């Protein structure tokens, strides 16, 4: 019975991760359209999809020693935090659809969402009894990406 419940829960997590990744890629594609002129790359949903998959790979060395269940729990929570960030960006996208919003506001709003994501990621990592280093490496990955995409 416990094994059956675990398999169902893991199946849900893998399905949810896949769905969340798609939503993240599509949402950030829409956001980047607002700030594309600050970027030196043509950023679209496919590029973001690669970045999210790269994030999973980048984090692996920090969690490789854990069992499969712990890895899945971490990946689920990490992607869930990014999904929550996408949901939090949605009001900004709607606002920009109906009116012209300044670049400054769009960027400040984005970084406010990133701060919320950082704090939530840190909380989730602590709840999973994982190293706080995971939160900082998660941020490091995004900063490395920023270095390569900003003009």
N, CA and C atoms as an extended XYZ file, in Angstrom:
453
Properties=species:S:1:pos:R:3:atomname:S:1:resname:S:1:resid:I:1 pbc="F F F"
N         0.824       -1.195        0.000 N   UNK     1
C         0.000        0.000        0.000 CA  UNK     1
C         0.868        1.259        0.000 C   UNK     1
N         1.891        1.292        0.864 N   UNK     2
C         2.783        2.441        0.933 CA  UNK     2
C         3.534        2.624       -0.383 C   UNK     2
N         3.996        1.512       -0.980 N   UNK     3
C         4.713        1.586       -2.253 CA  UNK     3
C         3.802        2.146       -3.340 C   UNK     3
N         2.554        1.703       -3.366 N   UNK     4
C         1.583        2.177       -4.351 CA  UNK     4
C         1.350        3.680       -4.196 C   UNK     4
N         1.219        4.147       -2.963 N   UNK     5
C         1.024        5.569       -2.686 CA  UNK     5
C         2.248        6.372       -3.118 C   UNK     5
N         3.429        5.845       -2.836 N   UNK     6
C         4.671        6.522       -3.218 CA  UNK     6
C         4.781        6.622       -4.737 C   UNK     6
N         4.456        5.552       -5.441 N   UNK     7
C         4.520        5.548       -6.905 CA  UNK     7
C         3.546        6.576       -7.473 C   UNK     7
N         2.333        6.629       -6.941 N   UNK     8
C         1.349        7.610       -7.413 CA  UNK     8
C         1.827        9.032       -7.134 C   UNK     8
N         2.367        9.259       -5.943 N   UNK     9
C         2.857       10.597       -5.595 CA  UNK     9
C         4.019       10.991       -6.500 C   UNK     9
N         4.913       10.056       -6.764 N   UNK    10
C         6.043       10.352       -7.639 CA  UNK    10
C         5.582       10.605       -9.074 C   UNK    10
N         4.600        9.845       -9.510 N   UNK    11
C         4.037       10.064      -10.845 CA  UNK    11
C         3.428       11.458      -10.948 C   UNK    11
N         2.720       11.853       -9.904 N   UNK    12
C         2.156       13.202       -9.877 CA  UNK    12
C         3.263       14.246       -9.961 C   UNK    12
N         4.333       14.079       -9.171 N   UNK    13
C         5.421       15.057       -9.152 CA  UNK    13
C         6.091       15.171      -10.515 C   UNK    13
N         6.325       14.043      -11.162 N   UNK    14
C         6.970       14.075      -12.482 CA  UNK    14
C         6.063       14.748      -13.505 C   UNK    14
N         4.772       14.448      -13.458 N   UNK    15
C         3.809       15.094      -14.358 CA  UNK    15
C         3.736       16.593      -14.077 C   UNK    15
N         3.680       16.955      -12.809 N   UNK    16
C         3.609       18.367      -12.428 CA  UNK    16
C         4.869       19.107      -12.859 C   UNK    16
N         6.035       18.496      -12.664 N   UNK    17
C         7.290       19.132      -13.076 CA  UNK    17
C         7.253       19.440      -14.573 C   UNK    17
N         6.792       18.484      -15.360 N   UNK    18
C         6.707       18.673      -16.814 CA  UNK    18
C         5.762       19.831      -17.154 C   UNK    18
N         4.604       19.850      -16.534 N   UNK    19
C         3.636       20.933      -16.751 CA  UNK    19
C         4.215       22.276      -16.314 C   UNK    19
N         4.815       22.314      -15.130 N   UNK    20
C         5.385       23.561      -14.601 CA  UNK    20
C         6.472       24.100      -15.520 C   UNK    20
N         7.322       23.223      -16.027 N   UNK    21
C         8.395       23.665      -16.927 CA  UNK    21
C         7.807       24.323      -18.170 C   UNK    21
N         6.756       23.735      -18.724 N   UNK    22
C         6.115       24.322      -19.911 CA  UNK    22
C         5.544       25.707      -19.592 C   UNK    22
N         4.870       25.842      -18.463 N   UNK    23
C         4.283       27.135      -18.074 CA  UNK    23
C         5.387       28.168      -17.835 C   UNK    23
N         6.443       27.754      -17.158 N   UNK    24
C         7.571       28.667      -16.893 CA  UNK    24
C         8.147       29.179      -18.212 C   UNK    24
N         8.404       28.269      -19.146 N   UNK    25
C         8.996       28.657      -20.429 CA  UNK    25
C         8.090       29.629      -21.182 C   UNK    25
N         6.807       29.356      -21.206 N   UNK    26
C         5.872       30.229      -21.928 CA  UNK    26
C         5.706       31.579      -21.237 C   UNK    26
N         5.639       31.585      -19.919 N   UNK    27
C         5.469       32.837      -19.178 CA  UNK    27
C         6.700       33.724      -19.327 C   UNK    27
N         7.880       33.145      -19.160 N   UNK    28
C         9.091       33.958      -19.288 CA  UNK    28
C         9.309       34.426      -20.716 C   UNK    28
N         8.844       33.650      -21.684 N   UNK    29
C         8.885       34.108      -23.072 CA  UNK    29
C         8.073       35.392      -23.217 C   UNK    29
N         6.903       35.431      -22.616 N   UNK    30
C         6.055       36.636      -22.682 CA  UNK    30
C         6.693       37.800      -21.926 C   UNK    30
N         7.282       37.514      -20.756 N   UNK    31
C         7.936       38.582      -20.002 CA  UNK    31
C         9.120       39.148      -20.773 C   UNK    31
N         9.918       38.280      -21.338 N   UNK    32
C        11.127       38.740      -22.037 CA  UNK    32
C        10.769       39.612      -23.241 C   UNK    32
N         9.610       39.414      -23.824 N   UNK    33
C         9.186       40.292      -24.913 CA  UNK    33
C         9.124       41.750      -24.449 C   UNK    33
N         8.883       41.952      -23.165 N   UNK    34
C         8.828       43.313      -22.611 CA  UNK    34
C        10.214       43.930      -22.462 C   UNK    34
N        11.232       43.107      -22.258 N   UNK    35
C        12.582       43.619      -21.983 CA  UNK    35
C        13.618       43.108      -22.988 C   UNK    35
N        13.167       42.578      -24.104 N   UNK    36
C        14.069       41.993      -25.107 CA  UNK    36
C        15.162       42.975      -25.531 C   UNK    36
N        14.852       44.256      -25.572 N   UNK    37
C        15.840       45.248      -26.014 CA  UNK    37
C        17.041       45.367      -25.069 C   UNK    37
N        16.960       44.769      -23.887 N   UNK    38
C        18.094       44.746      -22.956 CA  UNK    38
C        18.959       43.497      -23.135 C   UNK    38
N        18.528       42.592      -23.974 N   UNK    39
C        19.206       41.303      -24.116 CA  UNK    39
C        19.963       41.217      -25.431 C   UNK    39
N        21.068       40.487      -25.408 N   UNK    40
C        21.852       40.326      -26.635 CA  UNK    40
C        21.536       39.009      -27.338 C   UNK    40
N        20.621       38.231      -26.794 N   UNK    41
C        20.202       36.983      -27.430 CA  UNK    41
C        18.721       37.061      -27.764 C   UNK    41
N        18.328       36.288      -28.752 N   UNK    42
C        16.911       36.195      -29.083 CA  UNK    42
C        16.289       35.175      -28.135 C   UNK    42
N        15.648       35.672      -27.119 N   UNK    43
C        15.129       34.863      -26.013 CA  UNK    43
C        13.701       34.483      -26.339 C   UNK    43
N        13.435       33.191      -26.415 N   UNK    44
C        12.069       32.731      -26.640 CA  UNK    44
C        11.786       31.546      -25.719 C   UNK    44
N        10.633       30.924      -25.870 N   UNK    45
C        10.239       29.844      -24.973 CA  UNK    45
C        11.187       28.653      -25.071 C   UNK    45
N        11.749       28.411      -26.269 N   UNK    46
C        12.680       27.290      -26.430 CA  UNK    46
C        13.975       27.559      -25.667 C   UNK    46
N        14.426       28.805      -25.715 N   UNK    47
C        15.629       29.191      -24.980 CA  UNK    47
C        15.396       29.037      -23.480 C   UNK    47
N        14.252       29.484      -22.998 N   UNK    48
C        13.927       29.355      -21.574 CA  UNK    48
C        13.792       27.887      -21.186 C   UNK    48
N        13.226       27.086      -22.055 N   UNK    49
C        13.120       25.655      -21.786 CA  UNK    49
C        14.512       25.044      -21.569 C   UNK    49
N        15.456       25.423      -22.413 N   UNK    50
C        16.837       24.953      -22.244 CA  UNK    50
C        17.441       25.448      -20.934 C   UNK    50
N        17.125       26.680      -20.571 N   UNK    51
C        17.643       27.234      -19.316 CA  UNK    51
C        17.095       26.465      -18.115 C   UNK    51
N        15.817       26.142      -18.144 N   UNK    52
C        15.215       25.404      -17.020 CA  UNK    52
C        15.809       24.000      -16.939 C   UNK    52
N        15.960       23.339      -18.071 N   UNK    53
C        16.566       22.009      -18.068 CA  UNK    53
C        18.025       22.108      -17.606 C   UNK    53
N        18.714       23.155      -18.056 N   UNK    54
C        20.088       23.394      -17.609 CA  UNK    54
C        20.157       23.599      -16.106 C   UNK    54
N        19.144       24.240      -15.552 N   UNK    55
C        19.100       24.469      -14.107 CA  UNK    55
C        19.018       23.132      -13.359 C   UNK    55
N        18.230       22.199      -13.875 N   UNK    56
C        18.129       20.877      -13.254 CA  UNK    56
C        19.488       20.171      -13.275 C   UNK    56
N        20.164       20.282      -14.400 N   UNK    57
C        21.481       19.654      -14.545 CA  UNK    57
C        22.508       20.353      -13.648 C   UNK    57
N        22.457       21.691      -13.610 N   UNK    58
C        23.391       22.465      -12.797 CA  UNK    58
C        23.269       22.115      -11.321 C   UNK    58
N        22.061       21.861      -10.861 N   UNK    59
C        21.840       21.560       -9.451 CA  UNK    59
C        22.215       20.123       -9.085 C   UNK    59
N        22.314       19.256      -10.067 N   UNK    60
C        22.553       17.841       -9.774 CA  UNK    60
C        23.805       17.587       -8.932 C   UNK    60
N        24.948       18.211       -9.230 N   UNK    61
C        26.130       17.936       -8.388 CA  UNK    61
C        25.912       18.259       -6.902 C   UNK    61
N        24.974       19.122       -6.613 N   UNK    62
C        24.704       19.491       -5.221 CA  UNK    62
C        23.777       18.504       -4.510 C   UNK    62
N        23.108       17.629       -5.298 N   UNK    63
C        22.160       16.681       -4.696 CA  UNK    63
C        22.450       15.229       -5.069 C   UNK    63
N        23.505       14.968       -5.813 N   UNK    64
C        23.752       13.622       -6.327 CA  UNK    64
C        23.852       12.564       -5.227 C   UNK    64
N        24.311       12.946       -4.040 N   UNK    65
C        24.514       11.971       -2.968 CA  UNK    65
C        23.210       11.515       -2.312 C   UNK    65
N        22.116       12.233       -2.567 N   UNK    66
C        20.837       11.874       -1.966 CA  UNK    66
C        20.162       10.763       -2.761 C   UNK    66
N        19.236       10.069       -2.116 N   UNK    67
C        18.504        9.009       -2.821 CA  UNK    67
C        17.542        9.632       -3.838 C   UNK    67
N        16.998        8.759       -4.681 N   UNK    68
C        16.152        9.222       -5.777 CA  UNK    68
C        14.954       10.021       -5.273 C   UNK    68
N        14.343        9.572       -4.197 N   UNK    69
C        13.159       10.251       -3.653 CA  UNK    69
C        13.493       11.671       -3.211 C   UNK    69
N        14.618       11.847       -2.539 N   UNK    70
C        15.030       13.171       -2.061 CA  UNK    70
C        15.327       14.084       -3.251 C   UNK    70
N        15.967       13.534       -4.277 N   UNK    71
C        16.253       14.311       -5.498 CA  UNK    71
C        14.947       14.765       -6.144 C   UNK    71
N        14.008       13.836       -6.272 N   UNK    72
C        12.717       14.173       -6.878 CA  UNK    72
C        11.999       15.225       -6.048 C   UNK    72
N        12.022       15.090       -4.732 N   UNK    73
C        11.387       16.077       -3.858 CA  UNK    73
C        12.015       17.452       -4.042 C   UNK    73
N        13.345       17.494       -4.150 N   UNK    74
C        14.013       18.784       -4.348 CA  UNK    74
C        13.655       19.371       -5.714 C   UNK    74
N        13.779       18.567       -6.766 N   UNK    75
C        13.460       19.071       -8.107 CA  UNK    75
C        12.009       19.557       -8.184 C   UNK    75
N        11.109       18.820       -7.580 N   UNK    76
C         9.706       19.225       -7.565 CA  UNK    76
C         9.561       20.596       -6.889 C   UNK    76
N        10.178       20.758       -5.739 N   UNK    77
C        10.076       22.030       -5.021 CA  UNK    77
C        10.760       23.164       -5.767 C   UNK    77
N        11.921       22.887       -6.367 N   UNK    78
C        12.635       23.916       -7.115 CA  UNK    78
C        11.792       24.400       -8.302 C   UNK    78
N        11.237       23.479       -9.041 N   UNK    79
C        10.420       23.849      -10.201 CA  UNK    79
C         9.109       24.489       -9.745 C   UNK    79
N         8.567       24.036       -8.623 N   UNK    80
C         7.358       24.650       -8.083 CA  UNK    80
C         7.604       26.118       -7.736 C   UNK    80
N         8.762       26.426       -7.172 N   UNK    81
C         9.101       27.816       -6.862 CA  UNK    81
C         9.152       28.640       -8.154 C   UNK    81
N         9.742       28.095       -9.189 N   UNK    82
C         9.797       28.804      -10.469 CA  UNK    82
C         8.404       28.976      -11.070 C   UNK    82
N         7.563       27.951      -10.908 N   UNK    83
C         6.180       28.049      -11.374 CA  UNK    83
C         5.433       29.151      -10.620 C   UNK    83
N         5.625       29.208       -9.315 N   UNK    84
C         4.997       30.268       -8.516 CA  UNK    84
C         5.474       31.634       -9.025 C   UNK    84
N         6.754       31.737       -9.352 N   UNK    85
C         7.277       32.975       -9.929 CA  UNK    85
C         6.573       33.330      -11.227 C   UNK    85
N         6.297       32.330      -12.053 N   UNK    86
C         5.565       32.564      -13.302 CA  UNK    86
C         4.156       33.076      -13.035 C   UNK    86
N         3.508       32.477      -12.048 N   UNK    87
C         2.158       32.924      -11.673 CA  UNK    87
C         2.199       34.370      -11.174 C   UNK    87
N         3.228       34.692      -10.386 N   UNK    88
C         3.360       36.061       -9.868 CA  UNK    88
C         3.673       37.063      -10.978 C   UNK    88
N         4.284       36.615      -12.066 N   UNK    89
C         4.546       37.501      -13.199 CA  UNK    89
C         3.294       37.760      -14.042 C   UNK    89
N         2.332       36.890      -13.936 N   UNK    90
C         1.129       36.999      -14.775 CA  UNK    90
C         0.405       38.338      -14.659 C   UNK    90
N         0.200       38.894      -13.456 N   UNK    91
C        -0.458       40.205      -13.393 CA  UNK    91
C         0.316       41.293      -14.163 C   UNK    91
N         1.628       41.220      -14.116 N   UNK    92
C         2.441       42.181      -14.858 CA  UNK    92
C         2.208       42.022      -16.359 C   UNK    92
N         2.116       40.798      -16.822 N   UNK    93
C         1.879       40.554      -18.247 CA  UNK    93
C         0.507       41.083      -18.673 C   UNK    93
N        -0.482       40.859      -17.828 N   UNK    94
C        -1.830       41.367      -18.129 CA  UNK    94
C        -1.813       42.894      -18.148 C   UNK    94
N        -1.190       43.490      -17.159 N   UNK    95
C        -1.093       44.950      -17.087 CA  UNK    95
C        -0.421       45.511      -18.333 C   UNK    95
N         0.656       44.896      -18.764 N   UNK    96
C         1.365       45.353      -19.957 CA  UNK    96
C         0.566       45.127      -21.230 C   UNK    96
N        -0.312       44.154      -21.206 N   UNK    97
C        -1.152       43.901      -22.377 CA  UNK    97
C        -2.142       45.047      -22.613 C   UNK    97
N        -2.622       45.632      -21.526 N   UNK    98
C        -3.650       46.663      -21.629 CA  UNK    98
C        -3.131       48.094      -21.527 C   UNK    98
N        -1.881       48.258      -21.131 N   UNK    99
C        -1.325       49.615      -21.077 CA  UNK    99
C         0.195       49.546      -21.223 C   UNK    99
N         0.784       50.709      -21.389 N   UNK   100
C         2.226       50.786      -21.526 CA  UNK   100
C         2.831       51.035      -20.149 C   UNK   100
N         3.662       50.111      -19.739 N   UNK   101
C         4.313       50.188      -18.435 CA  UNK   101
C         5.800       50.431      -18.676 C   UNK   101
N         6.418       51.204      -17.819 N   UNK   102
C         7.828       51.543      -18.013 CA  UNK   102
C         8.730       50.328      -17.818 C   UNK   102
N         9.878       50.372      -18.480 N   UNK   103
C        10.887       49.323      -18.308 CA  UNK   103
C        11.300       49.210      -16.849 C   UNK   103
N        11.442       50.350      -16.205 N   UNK   104
C        11.860       50.356      -14.801 CA  UNK   104
C        10.878       49.571      -13.948 C   UNK   104
N         9.590       49.817      -14.117 N   UNK   105
C         8.586       49.093      -13.344 CA  UNK   105
C         8.622       47.604      -13.660 C   UNK   105
N         8.713       47.268      -14.955 N   UNK   106
C         8.753       45.857      -15.350 CA  UNK   106
C         9.939       45.126      -14.723 C   UNK   106
N        11.081       45.765      -14.692 N   UNK   107
C        12.284       45.142      -14.135 CA  UNK   107
C        12.195       45.062      -12.610 C   UNK   107
N        11.731       46.144      -11.973 N   UNK   108
C        11.589       46.118      -10.510 CA  UNK   108
C        10.570       45.058      -10.068 C   UNK   108
N         9.485       44.955      -10.798 N   UNK   109
C         8.476       43.936      -10.490 CA  UNK   109
C         9.096       42.546      -10.610 C   UNK   109
N         9.855       42.335      -11.680 N   UNK   110
C        10.510       41.054      -11.898 CA  UNK   110
C        11.429       40.711      -10.727 C   UNK   110
N        12.242       41.679      -10.291 N   UNK   111
C        13.163       41.406       -9.199 CA  UNK   111
C        12.440       41.235       -7.854 C   UNK   111
N        11.278       41.848       -7.704 N   UNK   112
C        10.468       41.594       -6.507 CA  UNK   112
C         9.991       40.138       -6.515 C   UNK   112
N         9.595       39.656       -7.681 N   UNK   113
C         9.195       38.245       -7.808 CA  UNK   113
C        10.384       37.334       -7.518 C   UNK   113
N        11.559       37.691       -8.030 N   UNK   114
C        12.760       36.893       -7.774 CA  UNK   114
C        13.061       36.838       -6.274 C   UNK   114
N        12.893       37.941       -5.574 N   UNK   115
C        13.119       37.957       -4.131 CA  UNK   115
C        12.151       37.006       -3.418 C   UNK   115
N        10.899       37.042       -3.797 N   UNK   116
C         9.904       36.136       -3.216 CA  UNK   116
C        10.293       34.686       -3.507 C   UNK   116
N        10.728       34.434       -4.733 N   UNK   117
C        11.145       33.084       -5.105 CA  UNK   117
C        12.352       32.637       -4.279 C   UNK   117
N        13.309       33.529       -4.100 N   UNK   118
C        14.499       33.210       -3.314 CA  UNK   118
C        14.115       32.806       -1.891 C   UNK   118
N        13.275       33.617       -1.271 N   UNK   119
C        12.859       33.334        0.106 CA  UNK   119
C        12.072       32.024        0.197 C   UNK   119
N        11.211       31.774       -0.776 N   UNK   120
C        10.436       30.534       -0.773 CA  UNK   120
C        11.346       29.332       -1.015 C   UNK   120
N        12.294       29.472       -1.938 N   UNK   121
C        13.230       28.380       -2.206 CA  UNK   121
C        14.029       28.049       -0.946 C   UNK   121
N        14.500       29.089       -0.282 N   UNK   122
C        15.282       28.905        0.943 CA  UNK   122
C        14.448       28.175        2.003 C   UNK   122
N        13.191       28.563        2.148 N   UNK   123
C        12.294       27.922        3.115 CA  UNK   123
C        12.067       26.457        2.763 C   UNK   123
N        11.839       26.179        1.489 N   UNK   124
C        11.577       24.800        1.056 CA  UNK   124
C        12.803       23.911        1.247 C   UNK   124
N        13.980       24.453        0.941 N   UNK   125
C        15.216       23.684        1.125 CA  UNK   125
C        15.392       23.343        2.608 C   UNK   125
N        15.118       24.283        3.480 N   UNK   126
C        15.208       24.025        4.920 CA  UNK   126
C        14.194       22.964        5.339 C   UNK   126
N        12.968       23.046        4.819 N   UNK   127
C        11.939       22.054        5.155 CA  UNK   127
C        12.308       20.649        4.685 C   UNK   127
N        13.071       20.572        3.594 N   UNK   128
C        13.514       19.271        3.074 CA  UNK   128
C        14.786       18.777        3.763 C   UNK   128
N        15.290       19.584        4.694 N   UNK   129
C        16.545       19.257        5.391 CA  UNK   129
C        17.706       19.084        4.422 C   UNK   129
N        17.785       19.991        3.456 N   UNK   130
C        18.875       19.994        2.489 CA  UNK   130
C        19.784       21.185        2.769 C   UNK   130
N        20.926       21.172        2.145 N   UNK   131
C        21.902       22.240        2.347 CA  UNK   131
C        21.396       23.573        1.797 C   UNK   131
N        21.627       24.622        2.572 N   UNK   132
C        21.282       25.979        2.144 CA  UNK   132
C        22.043       26.363        0.871 C   UNK   132
N        23.146       25.680        0.628 N   UNK   133
C        23.949       25.905       -0.574 CA  UNK   133
C        23.104       25.745       -1.841 C   UNK   133
N        22.092       24.889       -1.793 N   UNK   134
C        21.219       24.690       -2.948 CA  UNK   134
C        20.533       25.986       -3.369 C   UNK   134
N        20.129       26.791       -2.404 N   UNK   135
C        19.479       28.060       -2.741 CA  UNK   135
C        20.469       29.008       -3.405 C   UNK   135
N        21.666       29.066       -2.877 N   UNK   136
C        22.657       29.983       -3.439 CA  UNK   136
C        23.168       29.514       -4.800 C   UNK   136
N        23.270       28.210       -5.000 N   UNK   137
C        23.685       27.712       -6.313 CA  UNK   137
C        22.570       27.918       -7.344 C   UNK   137
N        21.333       27.854       -6.892 N   UNK   138
C        20.174       28.112       -7.759 CA  UNK   138
C        20.226       29.556       -8.262 C   UNK   138
N        20.535       30.491       -7.358 N   UNK   139
C        20.664       31.900       -7.729 CA  UNK   139
C        21.900       32.099       -8.609 C   UNK   139
N        22.994       31.452       -8.256 N   UNK   140
C        24.221       31.560       -9.046 CA  UNK   140
C        23.977       31.165      -10.493 C   UNK   140
N        23.256       30.092      -10.700 N   UNK   141
C        22.948       29.642      -12.066 CA  UNK   141
C        22.246       30.743      -12.856 C   UNK   141
N        21.244       31.367      -12.250 N   UNK   142
C        20.512       32.430      -12.951 CA  UNK   142
C        21.402       33.647      -13.211 C   UNK   142
N        22.295       33.975      -12.274 N   UNK   143
C        23.224       35.089      -12.498 CA  UNK   143
C        24.188       34.780      -13.638 C   UNK   143
N        24.649       33.550      -13.713 N   UNK   144
C        25.528       33.161      -14.823 CA  UNK   144
C        24.797       33.338      -16.153 C   UNK   144
N        23.543       32.921      -16.200 N   UNK   145
C        22.747       33.094      -17.415 CA  UNK   145
C        22.612       34.581      -17.747 C   UNK   145
N        22.326       35.410      -16.731 N   UNK   146
C        22.192       36.859      -16.950 CA  UNK   146
C        23.445       37.462      -17.560 C   UNK   146
N        24.607       37.020      -17.097 N   UNK   147
C        25.864       37.546      -17.627 CA  UNK   147
C        25.952       37.318      -19.134 C   UNK   147
N        25.475       36.175      -19.589 N   UNK   148
C        25.574       35.845      -21.002 CA  UNK   148
C        24.471       36.462      -21.862 C   UNK   148
N        23.350       36.836      -21.269 N   UNK   149
C        22.251       37.345      -22.100 CA  UNK   149
C        22.063       38.854      -22.072 C   UNK   149
N        22.579       39.527      -21.042 N   UNK   150
C        22.404       40.981      -20.969 CA  UNK   150
C        23.379       41.696      -21.908 C   UNK   150
N        22.909       42.805      -22.467 N   UNK   151
C        23.781       43.610      -23.340 CA  UNK   151
C        24.843       44.290      -22.547 C   UNK   151
